[in-house]
């Protein structure tokens, strides 16, 4: 029988698999019975087979800060995270609402700016954002759709409520791990699925392709679509290749494209071919050296002119990063009320604004209790976990906050839920988050394809792969 340790009796956080009395929750009962019916050696054999398959497929990520060697196999835990149909319905509706409001916000701040004129969001918060793109002011985008692909990070608090931790509206990554995790688990450990009806995830590339086709300029029904990658050294290059292959579109780098007379062309062995839609995985700053970072070799000279002329469409739109800014995050509930006249279905984590003197004083006085985040950092970088930090680390952040208050927000430490994870042959509780992906052209869709990230280090609350995290297959059950 598989050995299990659990924190189910702890009031500090919720255990996804076990009730407080240690019995499996109803959705996990069959899974627990299957695991308990297998010898540890048999489970380990499945684990090794799956890890070998993932290694052979090249399921990797890159750690830029690691001088010893950047590319690594993304750790995968074979014990799935299960969401019931009713749980998913609540998540789905909340994300639909949030992504729709974020699109309205982007359309507004680059056009009429009603939400700024009416004082619902301070102008300086938006204008001072590193990702507010003044070149997009007055630029119309097809269907007024800015965020075609979004990844919304959720955590589950001790009460069981899902909270939004952050919004990813520029070039959200991780869907490749969702697809590969499911395929590897079904092939390598099919017994786990025996008693479950799990919603499929493998149609995500088809759904994404449908969105990209629908946003082609002029309603072109046979658009030429390409996926623009920064290249093989990008942390998500594996994902770029997988999505391009599964959608049947060209994977290109900036040097493969050129702009002539405000039209984008792909260089091919048969000559130039017009490009209608670019699914870009290159950040704004590197897209066009004429408008943004002048020494960039990742983008395409003249791309912005072609985009503004309406001859090519980009997914996601340029300038969506202002909706990612963590200083803007705290206003998303107000966006939902302002644009949709609805109350938020998914709530934010309470957030302190360091530009407000009173809130900043509170943050500086409670650095040992709060999580401090750089407003424009990602991947678990630029963050202070106050309760676990040294006094020297807290003092360093104090100086940074005092020097640049706009660059920081602070939040109370939320105890992420835990999920049993196979560690050295024993099921041990490890903290998890959830990243569902949303697609948007004319309406928001939330496919049942979500990434569960898991903090593999004991006691860690940081799930990012660059900080030692891994992933699980996420099962959304049929109704």
BELKALIN-V550493 format. One line per field, one symbol per residue. phi: phi as a letter, one per 40 degrees, with the letter a starting at -180 (. if undefined). A space follows every 10 residues. Layout:
phi: ???
This chain:
phi: .ccbbabdcc ccaccccbcd cgcccdcbdc cccccccbcd ccccccdccc cccccccgcb abbcccccic cbcccbbccc bbbcccccdc cdcccdcccc ccccccdccc bcfcccccgc bcdccccccc bcbccccgcc bdgfcbccbb bbcbbbcdcg ccbccabbbc bcbhcccdcc dcccccccac cccdbbbbcc bccddccccc ccccbcdggd cbccbbbcbc hccccbddcd cccccccgbc cbbdccbabb fgbcbccbcb hcbcbbbbcc bbcddbcacc bbccccbcbb cgcccccccg cabbbcccgc ccccdcccdc ccdccccccb fbcccbcccd bcccccdccc cccccbccbb bbbccbcagg cgbbcdcbcc cccccccdcc cccacccbbb bccbcdcbbd bcbfgbcbcb cbbabcbbba bbacbbccbb ccbbcccdgc bbccdcbgcb abcbcbccc
